[in-house]
Amino acid sequence: MSRNSKESANNKVKPLSTHLKEKREKILKILENLKEESEKGTPIIVEGKKDIQALRTFDIKGKIISAKTGGKSFLDVISEVENTKKREVILLLDFDRRGKELTKNLKKYLETTGIKLNLTFWKKLSSLVGTEVKDVEGLATYMETLKSKINNS
C-alpha cells in the first residue's frame, strides 16, 4: 500500500449522517443549557413574537422579551429589562445582518445600565447554523429538517 493510500485510510471522512447528528446534538445541548438559564430566571431578549414561539417549542418557559414587537423603542426594551430586576440578560437576536446590528446596539445601551450581557448562546448557535438559519424563529424548522435528513440517510 502506498503512503497516500495509508494516509487516506487513516483520515476517514465522517458520513454526512454522523456529521448532521453531531451538529443536531450540539444545538440541542445549547438549547437545553438555554432552558436551564431561563429556569434560573435569566431573561432572554429576542427580536419578535415568532422568535418567542420558536423558543417555547423547545420548552423554554422563562421570561422572554421581544425587542421589536409593537413599535418598542430601545428605551422600552431597556426599561423592560430593568423592571425584571435581573443583573444578567441573554441576547438571542437573529443571525442576519440586522440581528447583528440590533445585538450591537442593545449591547451598547444595556451595558451602560450595569446589566451583564450573555452572548454565549447566540455565538454558539450562530457558529453552528452559519448561513443556514437567519433567525431564531427558523431554529425549530431547521431542527426538524436535520432530524429528517438524519433519518433518511
C-alpha positions in Angstrom: 0.0 0.0 0.0 1.4 3.4 -0.9 1.9 6.1 1.6 -1.1 8.2 0.2 -3.4 5.1 0.5 -2.4 4.7 4.1 -3.0 8.4 4.8 -6.4 8.4 3.3 -7.3 5.2 5.1 -6.4 6.9 8.4 -8.2 10.2 7.6 -11.6 8.8 7.1 -14.3 11.4 6.4 -17.3 11.1 8.7 -20.5 10.2 6.9 -22.9 13.0 6.4 -25.5 11.5 8.8 -22.8 11.4 11.6 -21.9 15.0 11.0 -25.6 16.0 11.0 -26.3 14.0 14.2 -23.4 15.7 15.9 -24.5 19.1 14.8 -28.1 18.4 15.9 -26.9 17.1 19.3 -24.7 20.2 19.8 -27.6 22.5 19.0 -29.9 20.6 21.3 -27.3 20.8 24.1 -27.1 24.6 23.7 -30.9 24.9 23.8 -31.0 22.7 26.9 -28.5 25.0 28.6 -30.5 28.0 27.5 -33.6 26.4 29.0 -31.7 25.9 32.3 -30.6 29.5 32.4 -34.1 30.7 31.7 -35.4 28.5 34.5 -32.9 30.2 36.8 -34.6 33.5 36.0 -32.3 34.9 33.4 -34.4 36.8 30.8 -33.8 36.2 27.1 -34.1 39.0 24.6 -35.2 38.0 21.0 -36.5 40.1 18.1 -40.2 39.2 17.7 -43.2 37.1 18.7 -42.3 34.3 16.3 -38.9 34.0 18.0 -40.6 33.7 21.3 -42.9 31.0 19.9 -39.9 29.1 18.5 -38.1 29.1 21.9 -41.4 27.9 23.5 -41.3 24.9 21.2 -38.0 23.9 22.8 -39.8 24.1 26.2 -38.1 27.3 27.3 -40.6 28.7 29.7 -38.9 31.7 31.4 -39.1 35.4 30.7 -38.6 36.2 27.0 -38.5 39.9 26.0 -39.3 40.8 22.4 -37.2 43.8 21.2 -39.2 44.6 18.1 -42.8 44.0 18.9 -45.5 46.7 18.9 -43.2 49.6 18.0 -40.9 49.2 21.0 -38.0 51.6 21.2 -34.6 50.8 22.7 -35.7 52.7 25.8 -38.8 50.5 26.1 -36.7 47.3 25.9 -34.1 48.6 28.4 -36.9 49.6 30.8 -38.5 46.2 30.5 -35.1 44.5 31.2 -34.5 46.8 34.2 -38.0 46.0 35.5 -37.1 42.3 35.7 -34.5 43.3 38.4 -32.1 40.8 37.0 -28.4 41.5 36.7 -27.9 39.5 33.5 -29.8 39.0 30.3 -29.3 36.7 27.4 -29.2 38.4 24.0 -30.5 35.9 21.3 -31.3 38.1 18.3 -31.4 36.9 14.7 -28.2 35.7 13.0 -28.6 38.0 9.9 -27.0 41.4 9.4 -30.0 43.3 11.1 -29.9 40.9 14.0 -26.1 41.5 14.5 -26.7 45.3 14.3 -29.5 45.1 16.8 -27.3 43.0 19.1 -24.5 45.5 18.9 -26.9 48.4 19.7 -28.7 46.7 22.6 -25.3 45.6 24.0 -24.1 49.2 23.9 -27.2 50.6 25.7 -27.7 47.8 28.2 -24.0 47.8 29.3 -24.5 51.4 30.4 -27.2 50.2 32.9 -24.7 47.8 34.5 -26.6 44.7 33.3 -24.4 41.8 32.3 -25.0 40.6 28.8 -24.7 36.9 27.9 -23.9 36.4 24.2 -22.6 32.9 24.6 -25.8 31.1 23.3 -26.0 33.5 20.3 -22.3 32.9 19.4 -22.5 29.2 19.7 -25.8 28.8 17.7 -24.6 31.3 15.1 -21.3 29.3 14.6 -23.3 26.0 14.2 -26.0 27.2 11.9 -23.9 29.5 9.8 -25.9 30.9 6.9 -28.4 28.0 7.0 -30.6 29.8 9.6 -31.1 33.5 9.6 -33.3 34.0 12.6 -34.3 32.4 15.9 -37.7 31.5 14.6 -36.1 29.4 11.9 -34.4 27.1 14.5 -37.4 24.9 15.1 -37.8 24.2 11.4 -34.1 23.7 11.0 -34.0 21.1 13.7 -36.9 19.2 12.1 -35.0 19.4 8.8 -31.8 18.0 10.4 -33.8 15.2 12.0 -35.4 14.3 8.7 -32.1 14.3 6.9 -30.6 12.1 9.6 -33.5 9.6 9.5 -33.4 9.4 5.7 -29.6 8.8 5.4 
